[in-house]
């Protein structure tokens, strides 16, 4: 019950993201900033920082991404490692099976290593996505050579991080975990290419399906997550399309990271499935927050595959005309006009209900884990994300 849970936490205004994160880090005994820094301060990566100075003034996307990595950013899901550590501690483990220096603060060293691997796998992927589009040299102007140089740094840095991830993943000596996390990377890549894209490779929503078509909902909890996630049949189905995109781009890797942590502690199949679902629902909540924040703070450049737009188009398919006509007429999409059109639908009401359902799912699956402090920290994170999302919608 959501109201009972809020009563356990005390007044709502006591929940601040930074405070919640700091408390969670104390619980797992490991500042998650170290997850990034221990890898990023490696000699090979540190050397690239010297070359980054040459990009100052070029507006290369890598600069913004590098800043977020160094100072931490909720907008890039930088707490994915912290979530895996919290789920690991919340599940507990049989200490009689582990002697000596194999664990601390209730988390196995192998689980900490997995949290680092998953976080840096996502970081490497995010770095790859900062490649600047250089197809039109005239648009780049005098900065073309600098942007090309930046793209080389992007490619080499991202490749290095992903290669190190695979090396450390093999070091866990657990074939099941290796397979699980490798399929998470597969899903990330597929998420980048699913559906239509514009000339700058920004994703576009699919044309809404006709109401007389047979509609099958995307039930991601029930599928075999080692196989291909979902299918293209869910494209053009509003919420189902959004869920598929979200599971591919973030839910799969976070969920599989949590599931892999259960495998390392030999917690059994039920714990593994619950951990995967818990990670998936947390990622969905996170993406709802990111989409709402993006939509309300950038009314001229928000994501066209964000929840507000996709869900509004499912209710009013005529809204797709904003995208279709711009494509046919070879002109920019009128974001501001589409923004007000979306605001005129019941999209926000649907998203509020969706957000409540996801919070309830996080509480449901986290309550299945026995260690109270870590479980409560996960629930506080979810409630904070829920509250901040609503604040953006109420402004």
C-alpha positions as CSV (number, residue, x, y, z in Angstrom):
1,X,0.0,0.0,0.0
2,X,1.5,3.3,-1.1
3,X,0.1,5.4,1.7
4,X,1.4,3.0,4.3
5,X,4.8,3.0,2.7
6,X,4.9,6.8,2.8
7,X,4.0,6.8,6.5
8,X,7.0,4.5,7.2
9,X,9.3,7.0,5.5
10,X,8.0,10.1,7.2
11,X,7.3,13.5,5.6
12,X,7.7,13.6,1.8
13,X,9.9,16.7,1.8
14,X,12.6,14.8,3.7
15,X,13.3,12.8,0.6
16,X,15.9,14.5,-1.5
17,X,17.7,12.6,-4.3
18,X,21.2,13.6,-3.1
19,X,20.4,12.6,0.5
20,X,18.8,9.3,-0.6
21,X,21.8,8.5,-2.7
22,X,24.3,9.3,0.0
23,X,22.3,7.1,2.5
24,X,22.3,4.2,0.0
25,X,26.0,4.5,-0.5
26,X,26.6,4.3,3.2
27,X,24.5,1.2,3.3
28,X,26.5,-0.6,0.7
29,X,29.8,0.9,2.0
30,X,31.0,2.1,-1.3
31,X,30.7,5.6,-2.8
32,X,29.4,4.9,-6.3
33,X,31.5,7.7,-7.8
34,X,34.4,5.3,-7.3
35,X,32.7,2.9,-9.7
36,X,33.4,5.4,-12.5
37,X,36.6,7.0,-11.2
38,X,38.5,3.7,-10.6
39,X,38.1,3.0,-14.3
40,X,38.2,6.5,-15.7
41,X,41.5,7.3,-13.9
42,X,43.2,4.4,-15.6
43,X,46.3,5.6,-17.5
44,X,44.8,4.7,-20.9
45,X,41.6,6.7,-20.2
46,X,43.3,9.5,-18.3
47,X,45.5,10.2,-21.3
48,X,42.4,11.0,-23.4
49,X,41.5,13.9,-21.0
50,X,44.6,15.7,-22.4
51,X,43.0,15.5,-25.9
52,X,39.6,16.6,-24.7
53,X,41.0,20.1,-24.2
54,X,41.3,20.4,-28.0
55,X,37.5,20.0,-28.2
56,X,36.7,23.0,-26.0
57,X,34.7,25.5,-28.1
58,X,33.6,22.9,-30.7
59,X,30.3,21.9,-29.0
60,X,31.2,18.2,-29.5
61,X,28.6,16.1,-27.6
62,X,31.5,14.2,-25.8
63,X,32.2,17.3,-23.7
64,X,28.8,17.3,-22.0
65,X,28.9,13.5,-21.5
66,X,32.4,13.8,-20.0
67,X,31.2,16.4,-17.6
68,X,28.3,14.3,-16.5
69,X,30.6,11.3,-15.9
70,X,32.9,13.3,-13.7
71,X,30.3,15.1,-11.5
72,X,27.6,12.4,-11.6
73,X,24.2,12.9,-13.2
74,X,20.9,11.4,-12.5
75,X,19.9,12.1,-16.1
76,X,22.3,9.5,-17.4
77,X,21.2,6.8,-15.0
78,X,24.6,7.0,-13.3
79,X,23.2,5.2,-10.2
80,X,22.8,1.9,-12.1
81,X,25.8,0.4,-10.1
82,X,24.4,1.6,-6.8
83,X,21.1,-0.1,-7.6
84,X,22.9,-3.4,-8.3
85,X,24.8,-3.1,-5.0
86,X,21.6,-2.4,-3.1
87,X,19.8,-5.3,-4.6
88,X,22.8,-7.5,-3.8
89,X,22.7,-6.5,-0.2
90,X,18.9,-6.6,0.0
91,X,19.0,-10.3,-1.0
92,X,21.8,-11.3,1.4
93,X,23.9,-14.4,1.0
94,X,24.9,-17.5,3.0
95,X,28.0,-16.4,4.8
96,X,28.9,-20.0,5.6
97,X,29.7,-20.5,1.9
98,X,32.2,-17.6,1.9
99,X,35.2,-17.5,4.2
100,X,38.0,-15.0,4.3
101,X,38.0,-11.7,2.4
102,X,35.2,-12.4,0.0
103,X,32.7,-9.8,1.1
104,X,32.2,-6.5,3.0
105,X,29.2,-4.4,4.0
106,X,26.9,-7.4,3.1
107,X,28.0,-7.4,-0.6
108,X,30.2,-10.0,-2.2
109,X,33.4,-8.7,-4.0
110,X,32.2,-10.4,-7.2
111,X,28.9,-8.5,-6.9
112,X,30.8,-5.2,-6.6
113,X,32.9,-6.1,-9.6
114,X,29.6,-6.9,-11.5
115,X,28.2,-3.5,-10.5
116,X,31.3,-1.8,-11.9
117,X,31.2,-3.8,-15.1
118,X,27.5,-3.0,-15.8
119,X,28.0,0.7,-15.0
120,X,31.0,1.0,-17.3
121,X,29.3,-1.0,-20.0
122,X,26.6,1.6,-20.0
123,X,29.1,4.4,-19.8
124,X,31.0,3.0,-22.8
125,X,27.8,2.8,-24.8
126,X,26.8,6.4,-23.8
127,X,30.2,7.6,-24.9
128,X,29.7,5.9,-28.3
129,X,26.4,7.7,-28.7
130,X,28.2,11.1,-28.5
131,X,29.5,10.7,-32.1
132,X,28.9,14.0,-33.9
133,X,27.1,13.8,-37.3
134,X,29.6,14.8,-39.9
135,X,27.7,13.8,-43.0
136,X,27.2,17.5,-44.0
137,X,30.7,19.1,-44.0
138,X,29.3,22.5,-44.8
139,X,27.2,22.6,-41.7
140,X,30.2,21.8,-39.6
141,X,32.3,24.6,-41.2
142,X,35.7,25.3,-39.7
143,X,35.1,22.9,-36.8
144,X,34.9,19.9,-39.1
145,X,38.4,18.7,-38.3
146,X,38.0,19.2,-34.6
147,X,34.7,17.3,-34.6
148,X,36.3,14.5,-36.6
149,X,39.1,14.4,-34.0
150,X,36.5,14.2,-31.3
151,X,34.8,11.3,-33.0
152,X,38.0,9.4,-33.0
153,X,38.3,10.0,-29.2
154,X,34.7,8.8,-28.8
155,X,35.3,5.6,-30.8
156,X,38.6,4.7,-29.1
157,X,37.4,5.5,-25.5
158,X,34.1,3.7,-25.9
159,X,35.8,0.7,-27.4
160,X,38.3,0.6,-24.7
161,X,35.7,0.6,-21.9
162,X,33.6,-2.0,-23.5
163,X,36.6,-4.2,-24.1
164,X,37.7,-3.9,-20.5
165,X,34.1,-4.7,-19.4
166,X,34.3,-8.0,-21.3
167,X,37.7,-8.8,-19.9
168,X,36.5,-8.2,-16.3
169,X,33.3,-10.1,-17.0
170,X,35.4,-13.1,-18.0
171,X,37.3,-12.7,-14.7
172,X,34.1,-13.5,-12.8
173,X,34.4,-17.0,-14.1
174,X,30.7,-17.5,-14.3
175,X,29.4,-18.4,-17.8
176,X,25.8,-17.8,-16.9
177,X,26.5,-14.2,-15.8
178,X,28.7,-13.6,-18.8
179,X,25.9,-14.7,-21.1
180,X,23.4,-12.6,-19.2
181,X,25.3,-9.4,-19.3
182,X,26.4,-9.9,-22.9
183,X,22.8,-10.1,-24.0
184,X,22.2,-6.8,-22.1
185,X,24.8,-5.2,-24.4
186,X,23.0,-6.8,-27.4
187,X,19.8,-5.2,-26.3
188,X,21.4,-1.8,-25.9
189,X,22.7,-1.9,-29.4
190,X,19.3,-3.0,-30.8
191,X,17.6,-0.2,-28.9
192,X,19.7,2.3,-30.9
193,X,18.5,1.0,-34.2
194,X,14.9,0.0,-33.6
195,X,12.2,1.9,-35.6
196,X,12.6,5.0,-37.8
197,X,15.3,7.7,-37.5
198,X,15.8,11.1,-38.9
199,X,18.9,12.3,-40.9
200,X,20.8,12.9,-37.6
201,X,19.9,9.3,-36.4
202,X,17.5,10.6,-33.8
203,X,14.7,8.1,-33.2
204,X,11.3,8.8,-34.5
205,X,8.0,7.3,-33.3
206,X,6.3,4.7,-35.4
207,X,3.1,5.4,-37.2
208,X,0.2,4.6,-34.8
209,X,-1.6,1.3,-35.7
210,X,-5.2,1.3,-36.8
211,X,-7.7,0.6,-34.0
212,X,-9.1,-2.4,-35.9
213,X,-5.7,-4.2,-35.8
214,X,-5.2,-7.1,-33.4
215,X,-3.3,-5.6,-30.5
216,X,-1.0,-7.7,-28.3
217,X,0.5,-6.0,-25.2
218,X,4.2,-6.2,-24.5
219,X,4.5,-8.3,-21.3
220,X,8.2,-8.0,-20.7
221,X,8.1,-9.7,-17.3
222,X,7.0,-13.0,-18.9
223,X,9.5,-13.3,-21.7
224,X,12.8,-15.2,-21.9
225,X,15.3,-12.4,-21.4
226,X,18.2,-14.3,-22.9
227,X,16.3,-14.3,-26.3
228,X,15.5,-11.3,-28.4
229,X,13.3,-8.9,-26.4
230,X,9.9,-8.0,-27.7
231,X,9.3,-7.7,-31.4
232,X,8.7,-5.0,-34.1
233,X,5.0,-5.8,-33.9
234,X,4.8,-3.6,-30.8
235,X,5.9,-0.5,-32.8
236,X,3.1,1.9,-33.3
237,X,1.3,0.7,-30.2
238,X,1.8,3.7,-27.9
239,X,2.7,2.5,-24.4
240,X,3.9,-0.9,-25.7
241,X,6.3,0.7,-28.1
242,X,7.6,2.9,-25.4
243,X,8.1,-0.1,-23.0
244,X,10.0,-2.0,-25.7
245,X,12.3,0.9,-26.4
246,X,12.9,1.4,-22.7
247,X,13.6,-2.2,-21.9
248,X,16.1,-2.3,-24.8
249,X,17.9,0.9,-23.9
250,X,18.0,0.7,-20.1
251,X,15.7,-1.8,-18.5
252,X,17.4,-4.9,-19.8
253,X,20.9,-4.1,-18.7
254,X,19.9,-2.9,-15.2
255,X,17.5,-5.8,-14.7
256,X,20.2,-8.3,-15.9
257,X,22.8,-6.7,-13.7
258,X,20.5,-7.3,-10.7
259,X,19.8,-10.8,-11.8
260,X,23.5,-11.5,-12.3
261,X,24.2,-10.4,-8.8
262,X,21.7,-13.1,-7.6
263,X,23.5,-15.7,-9.7
264,X,26.9,-14.8,-8.1
265,X,25.3,-15.3,-4.6
266,X,23.6,-18.6,-5.7
267,X,20.2,-17.2,-4.5
268,X,18.1,-19.4,-6.8
269,X,15.8,-18.8,-9.8
270,X,13.0,-17.1,-7.9
271,X,15.4,-14.4,-6.5
272,X,16.9,-14.0,-10.0
273,X,13.5,-13.4,-11.6
274,X,12.4,-11.0,-8.8
275,X,15.7,-9.1,-9.1
276,X,15.4,-8.8,-12.9
277,X,11.8,-7.4,-12.6
278,X,12.8,-5.0,-9.8
279,X,15.7,-3.6,-11.9
280,X,13.4,-3.4,-15.0
281,X,10.7,-1.5,-13.1
282,X,13.2,0.9,-11.6
283,X,14.6,1.6,-15.1
284,X,11.1,2.2,-16.4
285,X,10.4,4.7,-13.6
286,X,13.7,6.4,-14.3
287,X,12.9,6.7,-18.0
288,X,9.5,8.2,-17.3
289,X,11.3,10.8,-15.1
290,X,13.8,11.6,-17.9
291,X,11.1,11.8,-20.5
292,X,8.9,14.1,-18.5
293,X,11.8,16.3,-17.5
294,X,13.0,16.5,-21.1
295,X,9.5,17.4,-22.4
296,X,8.9,20.2,-19.9
297,X,12.4,21.7,-19.8
298,X,13.2,21.6,-23.6
299,X,9.9,22.4,-25.4
300,X,11.9,23.0,-28.6
301,X,14.1,19.9,-28.7
302,X,12.5,17.1,-26.6
303,X,12.7,13.4,-27.6
304,X,10.0,12.4,-30.1
305,X,10.0,8.9,-28.7
306,X,9.5,10.0,-25.1
307,X,6.5,8.9,-23.1
308,X,4.5,12.1,-23.5
309,X,4.6,12.1,-27.3
310,X,4.2,8.3,-27.9
311,X,1.3,8.0,-25.5
312,X,-0.4,11.1,-26.9
313,X,-0.1,9.7,-30.4
314,X,-1.7,6.5,-29.4
315,X,-4.7,8.4,-28.2
316,X,-4.8,10.8,-31.1
317,X,-3.1,9.3,-34.1
318,X,-3.5,12.5,-36.1
319,X,-0.6,14.0,-34.1
320,X,1.7,11.8,-36.1
321,X,0.9,14.2,-39.0
322,X,3.4,16.6,-37.4
323,X,6.2,14.2,-38.0
324,X,5.0,12.7,-41.3
325,X,4.4,16.1,-43.0
326,X,7.8,17.4,-41.9
327,X,9.4,14.3,-43.4
328,X,7.5,14.6,-46.7
329,X,8.1,18.3,-47.0
330,X,11.8,18.0,-46.0
331,X,11.5,20.6,-43.3
332,X,12.3,20.7,-39.5
333,X,9.6,19.3,-37.2
334,X,7.7,22.1,-35.4
335,X,8.5,21.0,-31.8
336,X,6.6,23.9,-30.1
337,X,3.4,23.2,-32.1
338,X,3.6,19.5,-31.3
339,X,4.4,20.3,-27.6
340,X,1.1,22.2,-27.2
341,X,-0.8,19.5,-29.1
342,X,0.5,16.9,-26.7
343,X,-0.4,19.0,-23.7
344,X,-4.0,19.1,-25.1
345,X,-4.3,15.4,-24.7
346,X,-4.8,13.1,-21.7
347,X,-1.2,11.9,-22.0
348,X,-0.1,13.3,-18.6
349,X,-3.1,11.6,-16.9
350,X,-2.1,8.3,-18.4
351,X,1.6,8.8,-17.5
352,X,0.6,9.6,-13.9
353,X,-1.3,6.3,-13.6
354,X,1.6,4.5,-15.3
355,X,4.0,6.0,-12.9
356,X,1.9,4.9,-9.9
357,X,1.8,1.4,-11.3
358,X,5.5,1.3,-11.7
359,X,6.1,2.5,-8.2
360,X,3.7,-0.1,-6.9
361,X,5.7,-2.8,-8.8
362,X,9.0,-1.6,-7.3
363,X,7.5,-1.8,-3.8
364,X,6.1,-5.2,-4.6
365,X,9.3,-6.8,-5.8
366,X,11.6,-5.0,-3.3
367,X,9.5,-6.3,-0.5
368,X,10.4,-9.8,-1.5
369,X,14.0,-9.2,-0.4
370,X,14.9,-9.8,3.3
371,X,17.6,-7.2,4.3
372,X,15.6,-4.2,5.5
373,X,18.0,-1.2,5.2
374,X,19.0,-1.9,1.6
375,X,15.4,-2.7,0.6
376,X,14.2,0.6,2.2
377,X,16.9,2.5,0.3
378,X,15.7,1.1,-3.0
379,X,12.1,2.1,-2.1
380,X,13.2,5.6,-1.2
381,X,15.0,6.0,-4.5
382,X,11.8,4.9,-6.3
383,X,9.6,7.2,-4.3
384,X,11.9,10.2,-4.9
385,X,11.9,9.6,-8.6
386,X,8.1,9.3,-8.5
387,X,7.8,12.6,-6.6
388,X,10.2,14.6,-8.8
389,X,8.4,13.4,-11.9
390,X,5.1,14.6,-10.6
391,X,6.6,17.9,-9.7
392,X,7.6,18.5,-13.3
393,X,4.1,17.7,-14.5
394,X,2.5,20.0,-11.9
395,X,4.6,23.0,-12.8
